[in-house]
Amino acid sequence: MVVNDLNQMRDNLLMMGGATEKAIALSARALIERDSDLAERVIQEDDAIDRMELEIDARGADLLLLRPPTSYDLRVALAIIRTAPIVERIADHAVNIAKHALVLNNEPQLEMKIDISRLARLVQEMLVAGLDAFTSVDPERAQQIIERDDEVDALYDIYYTEVIQTMRADPANIRSGAEWLFILKHFERIADYVTNICEQTVYLARGQVIKHTIW
C-alpha cells in the first residue's frame, strides 16, 4: 500500500512538472508572439497546478500519519513533499512572466538583442531533466543539471546589460525595460528552483543535505 501511495505521489509530481513546463513554454510564446490570449491561458491554468500540489501534500500527510513508511520510503515521501512546492513556485514564475507579457503587449516593442526563446528553452530543459533525475534517483545527473545553472546566469547577465543599455538610450524605454528586467529575473529564478529539485535528488539517493554545502 505504501509503495502504491508513493508511486501515485511520484506520478502526480511528474504530471505537475509537465503542466509547469508547458506553462513556461506558453508564457515565453506569449511574450515573443505578443499573444495576450496565450498569457491569459497560462494564468488561468495555474489553478490546476495548485490543486496538484495540494493533492500531493494531502496524500503525503495521510501516508506519514496513517501508514508510517520504512526509513527509505519515508525519505522518498519527504523528498516528494518538498519538491512539489518547488515545482509550484516555478509555475508561479511562469504566471508572472505571462502577466508581464500582458503589460508589454500594450507597449511599443523594444529593439533589443535578447533571445528569450533560448533562455526559456534552457530552463525548460533543466526542469524536465531535473524531474527525470529525481524520479530515477540519479544524483550524478542532478549534479550535471545544477552546473547548467551557470549557463542561465551567463545569459541573464548578458540580457540584463542589454536591457539597461536600451533604457539608458531613451527614457521612453524605461517602462518596458523594467518589465523585461522582471521577466529575466523570473527565468533566472526558475533555474535556481530546478537546482533545488536536484538537491532533493541527492537527499533521496544519499540522505545528504547539500543545500548549504559545496559538492
Phi, psi and omega in degrees: 000317179298317180298318179297318179296317180295319178297320179294319177297319179295317179297319179296322179295319179294320177298318178297318178296321178297318179294325179289318177300320177296320179297320177297313182299316182291322179294323177294318178297319179301324180286313184291317184269359182053050185251101183290331178296319178296320179298316178297323179298317178300315182297316182292321184283353179294333179301323180295321178294320177300318180295322178298318180296319179295323178295318178297317181297316181294316179296321179295319179297317178299318181298313183290327184274322189260331182225073183309121183278171173292173185300317181290316179298327176297318179297320178298312181299315180296319180297319179292316180298325179284330185280324182304314177296330178295315178297321179297322178293324176299317178299323178297322178294323176297319177298317180296322175299317179298321180294320176293325177298321179300321178292312183295329181294345177257009180241157175301144182283132180277144176268100182223153178268072180235119178263082184293333178295324178295316180294316180296317180297321181295314181289328175297314179300319179297317181296311181299314180293323180295318178290326177294318177296324180294310184290333178266001179051062184241089184293331179293316177294323178302319179297320178298321180291320178303320181294336179288346176301331178297326178296317179296316180300321180294315178296319179302314181298318180296312183290324177301314179299319179299317180294315181301317179296321178295321179292321180290330182292331183205118179303336179294344181271355189296316182299308180293323179299320178298320177299319179295323178297319177296317181300312179300320180294323179297317178296319180297322179290326176302314179299321178298319180292326176297323177297327176295322176298318180295326176296323176293329177296318178295318177300317181296318184284322190238352185069022186251127177269118184245010186305319183244028180232170177255138181299000000 
